[in-house]
Amino acid sequence: MVNPKKVPLNIQKEGSIFPYLLVNIGSGVSILRVDSPTAFERVSGTCVGGGTYWGLCRLAVSHDITFEEAFELATKGDPNKVNMTVSDIYGGDYKIFNLPGDVVASSFGKLMGVEHPREQVEPADIARSLLDMIAMNVAQLAYLNAMRCNITRILFAGNFLRQNDISMAMISYSIDYWSGGQIRACFLKHEGYFGSVGAFLFLKKKWKKKMLSSNFLFIFYSFSFFFFFLLPFCIPTAFFGRLAKTAQL
């Protein structure tokens, strides 16, 4: 269902990058509409993000599992062992609503009828199902906001996606499926450093203004010191020096 292959995309060759929807996935999720380098607004968000994934993994998998270990564990899991699909309900595709049989109908839905599920489910399957559940929910929220804002390009970023090919593939597939190929999901090459680079550029801009202000003050105080303190002493010294030379002549 999911194709993990990455295809490079040069957005600038397609014309202006604006407008686009920016979905930043960290501990939570923020969704911003960006119309220009200086015109942007937060249009939505959700509290279900990377922090949710890690927290639930610590609760359901292992209390001391790290963020990286949770991702690594998810790569070994099979979500179909815990998720209820359309085919589990209807015995195949649900053609009336154009739903393929492998579409997830209920995350962790198969565990409803399982006795002692913690003893029969592998931790890797739980980690993978949690990862897919969060990715699909973020993708759906992003898609709905793109429809509301009439935007066909969505950029996903944030530390949650760093080296997380599974979620990137799931998000890309979901956006393409729901939009019928009309909306494109794009991912930054160095998505995990998006916030850090933004903070650096912001501080660089502030520091530049501060330096300009400091240089102005330095020049102002230097001239003030010269005119009010040095100049009164320089003029009499030059005058009397000239007078002494004239007297010698």
Secondary structure, 3 states (H helix, E strand, C coil): CCCCCCCCCCHHHHCCCCCEEEEEECCCEEEEEECCCCCEEEEEEECCCHHHHHHHHHHHCCCCCCHHHHHHHHCCCCHHHCCEEHHHHHCCCEHHHCECCCCEEECCHHHHHCCCHHHHCCHHHHHHHHHHHHHHHHHHHHHHHHHHHCCCEEEEECHHHCCCHHHHHHHHHHHHHHHCCCCEEEECCCHHHHHHHHHHHHHHHHHHHHHHHHHHHHHHHHHHHHHHHHHHHHHHHHHHHHHHHHHHC
